[in-house]
Amino acid sequence: MTYRTQQKITRICWIIGLCALAIPFVFPFIWMLSGALKGQADVFSSASLIPSQIHWSNFSEIFAYQPFARQYFNSLYIAVLVTGLTLFLASMAGYALARLRFSGSALVLLLLISALMMPEEVTIIPNFFLMKKLGLMNTHMPLILLPLFGSQGVMATFLMRQFFLALPKELEEAGRMDGLSRFGVYFKVALPLSRPALSAVGIITFLFSWNLFLEPLVFVNDIELFTLPLALANFTDTYGLPLWHLQLAATALAVIPMLIVYILAQRQIVESFALSGVKG
């Protein structure tokens, strides 16, 4: 047996093994798609993944049951807005904590990290009274402000700081020698090099905002303002029991943006996590 043949056999064995390991992770997704095409009575009564009768009407019924298109748009624009603002603020704050030396910088970093230890369930009541005092109840503003300035924003800032710490200072010094200001060095040198970190922070922030449930449940009452997590829980019959075929169909549509975001940015995410802890 030649060396090349051994390599091919080894590669085939690795592929078969990895496919076998992927089955437990892929199976729930396949079951969701199968249930989305079944009737309500067949979701749990039939063990087959292939529906005996395909109900394409499930996907049209979810839009007739409640304003699902509006709720889908609500989640989409909130996630995009929160992601964009978080990238803007976290990149600047992370660069400042990594490169600028000012009095109290260590204390600021300590306070930011301590915010990661505070569960959302602990801060939800003070945030509720704060938003009520500001007159922002039953609006989307709490869903934008709280992730931006809460633990998610802090984590994004910390990841950006770690990435900027790993960048060679010589690159920035070369920019300063070319006459760039501190902001110019950040905008023209550091920021373009931080695309892997920005991609990782972007996808993590997008998924966090897209899956947010507790805050919409507390701050939003109008069904027209619901986001997707609330909308999915609202597919129930008159007795409050879940309409599984509609919930699974709606969930299948809800995962599409997450899949698209991850597929487009997965390479940058791996690079970011490989580089974010190099030094600091």
Disulfide bonds with the S-S distance in Angstrom:
none
